[in-house]
Every structure is written in C-alpha cells, then in structure tokens.
Amino acid sequence: EVFAGLQAYMKEKGMENTAPFVMEMVRMAGLYSDVGILSILYTARMENRPYTEEENEIFEVHPYAGYITLCLHPDTEIYALTALGHSRWYNGEGGFPSYYDRKKNPTAIATDIVYTAAYLESSTNTLRMRFDEQIDSELALTIVKENARTQFHPLMKEAVEDPSLRERLIQILEKGRKAAYIRIYRRVETA
C-alpha cells in the first residue's frame, strides 16, 4: 500500500513494478541521490573544516543539480525527484530545497527512505561532511524515531524500532563503513 504510488509511476515509465524491482529502484535512487555534488568544488571537505555561509548556500544547490543531471537521460529520469527531495524533511518544514513538494512526487516513499539513510550516514560519519559533531548510532536512530512525522516518514519510526533492523543498521553504521573504506582503499592500492 505504501509503495502503490511508486509502483504506478514505475509502470507508467514502462518499468517492472513488482516488489524486488521497487526495492532495486529505491536502492538505485539512494546511489544517485547525491549526483549533484559532482558539480560542486568541495573546498571545505578538502580542508576538513565547517562550511562557510557561502559554501553552504552552494552545497544546498546540489539536489537541483542532481535533478537536472538525472533528467538528461531516460534511464535515470525516474531517480530525479529523489535527488531533488533527498535533503528535505518529510513534512516540508525543514531541509532544502524549499520548493520541493513531497505531495507532487510519485517516488516520495523512495525519497523518504533515502533521506533517512542519508541522515543516518552523515550524522554518524567521522568524516563530518555536514554535521559539526558526529553522534553515535543509537542517538541517530533515536532522533529518527522521535522525529517521525516531521523530519522523517512515520514508517521510519517502525523501521528503527524493529530489533533486527536496528541491530543491522548499527552494525553498518559503526563497522560497515570502516570495512567499505578498507575495501575501497585496497582496490585503489592494487590498481
């Protein structure tokens, strides 16, 4: 029922819309969501410091840049609205861009899932890409739970309350990231 709008949109676009294909669409939307960052020179990141006000304004353009980029090809167009809305709150009262309207997005549930995953990643990331301080995984999951219906989709509360999913998320956030970085480093080192 929650995915009905997304399934209808996928069917309209000529895509398979069974459960495995919907989950794959959500996964790919997550991978494509930050493609707009590629159009931004990341000076603050290179220097490992907080953004200046001007750099923050530039960063906040990345959802729109990603939207435009993904609309350029029919194979990625379905992910464009997720790129546009992945930094905006569920209720539209926070985040950016302010003109993103969740109610007009047939892929809104994918965007909500990607937004939650992006929040968990960036708030617990020791690289401090966007947050002043890293928080631990338990606190990040508690924030998702407490801010369901405002910042996060209401179903995200149920998701983070599920003991097996919660345990898996903590494992990924605390140990999975490090393992992924090591694998990437080894691959680059041997190339």
Disulfide bonds with the S-S distance in Angstrom:
none
